[in-house]
Amino acid sequence: MKRFVVAGASHGIGAAVAAHYAARGVEVIALSRTPAPVGRWIEVDLEDRLSLASAVHAIGPGPVDALLVTGGIWEEGAFTPAYSFEASPAAETTSVIAVNLTAPILLTQALIPHLRSAATGRVVFVGALSGLEQSASSEVANSASKYGLRGAAQALDLSLRAMGIGVTVINPGTVATDEVLDDVLAGRLPDQAPIPMQDLLAAFDFALSLSPSTVAREVNLGQMRAGDGPRRPAPRADRG
């Protein structure tokens, strides 16, 4: 049985990813601050290095076939006219970067022995289109963390490929989630066609299905058009 570690598995993309692979017979280890609905839950505060180290210890020995880092946070009022960089406190900036960028790097480093002992060790980060030059947003800490995550993924791939560990970053646009759909319906976000969750899950499947000799280093998912997207609730996720 394969074993996947899913970080940020209590809701949103992480909960959907955990459920997707658990349904396929994968042993899912769910890392999150609040209880995860699927998998063996391990409580962790990604901002706290001691908590992170404790969570890695709790995973236990043995191979980890994939580390999937799905969670993300952003500034107060992000993606709305209410956002103000001037008013954003320093603690908010450091928190966003710690969760979105530092934690994925440290978690990958800590799990190298587990990933290296798997037949095909894979690491997949969820970034965002806001980490691409043509799609940058004004949210400073979130954008900086997403840009940084892409660079970290590229460097990690170079560092770990000799160990047989492949690293992928998936950069989605807005994903159809409860929170996003509610915001669209309430007019807090522009009318748009969010990316269906099944399309994001297909990107995960693609990255994880390749042979040991091949790695998808970056997968970008953008909306085709605005104004005709799904209007049904779906699992909550990072908006990108």
C-alpha positions, 0 to 999 in steps of 0.5 A: 500500500502506498503512503501519502502525507497530505499537509493542510488536509483539514479542509479545502484542497487538502481535504479533497486530495486526502479523500481522493487518494484514500478512496484509491486505497492509499494510506493517507497521513493528514497534517493540519492544525484542526482535525482532518476528515480523512486519513490518520490525523497528526496535529501540526502548526506549520508556523512552529518548527518544534510542532513540525518536527514532532509531526514528522516524528509521529509519521513513523518509519517507512517509505512515504511515496508522496508528500503533498503540500496543499495548504496556504494562507493569505492576508486579511482582505486579500483578493478584495478591495479591502486589502491594504499592504500599508495596513498589513501588520508585520506578524501577518507577513511573516506568518503567510511566508512561514506557512506558504514557503518555509514550512513546505521546504522544511517538511520536504527536508525532514521527509527526505529519508522516507521519500528516498526509500519509496519506489517513486518518491514525489513531492507536490506543492500547490502554488498559485497563478499569482506566483507567475509574472503575468498573473501577479496580484497586489497581496505582497506576502502571499505573492512573495510566498508563491513566487518563492515556492516556485523557486524552491520547487525548482531548486529542490528538484535539482537537489533531490533528483539524484535521490530519485525524488521528483518535485512538482509545483501546481499553480492553479487559478481560483478553485471552485470551493465553498468559500470562493463560490460564496464570495462570488455569489455575494459579490465579494469576488468578480463573477468568474469560472473557478477551476473545478476541483476534479481538474486540480485532482487530475493535475495531482494524478498526472504528476504522481503517475509518471515513471521514475525517470520523468517529473512534471516540474510545473503545472499551471491551471488557468480559467478559460473564461469568466461568468459561467463557472460552477455554482455548487458548493465544493471543498474549500481551497486556497484561492491562489 
